[in-house]
Amino acid sequence: MILGSQIKAGRILLKMTQAEFAKLTKTSVDTLKRIEKSEGDYKGSAELFLTFSQLWKKEESDLKTAKVNLGLS
């Protein structure tokens, strides 16, 4: 089960606004707001979490590349 607060935390970690994340996940901002306030499981949570996971992996990859380029790794 994925909670709305987990989706919100993930979105914040990715430094994305609700509008950006909603557009990326093909949902409305109003729906995303309801999801983030929800403490229960909801339809589509797995799809949102998968999108978050893919974005997080890209963010980690980008950070590693930046460190290598700066000679920090």
N, C-alpha and C positions, 0 to 999 in steps of 0.2 A: 504494500500500500504506500502510495506517495501522497504526502500532505501538501496542501497549498503553501504552507510556510516553508517547506523545503524548496518548492519551485521559486518562491520569492527570494530565499537566501541564495540560491544558485544564480538567479538573474542579477542580484546585487554583486555577487562575486565576479560575474562577467562584465560588470560596469555597464549594464544595459538599462535603458529606461523601459517602462512598461510598454510604451508605444513601439519601440524597436523590437522588443521580444514578441509582442503580439503580432507584429507584421511578419516576423521571421517564422512564427509558428502557425501563421494563417488563422489567427483568432482575433476577436475584437478586444480592445482595451478594457471595455466593461466586463467582458467575460474573464479576462485575465485578473482583473481586480477582484471579482467574485471568487475565483480559484485561489488567489493568494490569501484571501480572508478565511477560506474554508479550512477546517481541521479534519475533514473527512476525505475519503477516497472519492474520486469523481471520474466520469467518463472522459477519456482522452489523456489522463495523467501520464500513462506510459509513453505516449507520443511526445508530450511536452518534455518529459524527463530524458528521452532519447535525444531530442534536439539539444537540450542542455548539455548532455554528456558529450555530444559531438562538438559543440562549441567549446567546452572546457578542454577537450583534448587538443583542439586547434590553438587555444590560448596557451596551453602548456608548451606546445611545439614552438609557437612564436616566441615565447619567453626564452626557451633553450637556444633558439637560433640567435636571438638578440644577444644573449650572454656570450655565445661563441664569437659572434661578430665583434663584440667589445673586448674580447680576450679575457672574459671573467670566468670561463669554464675550462 
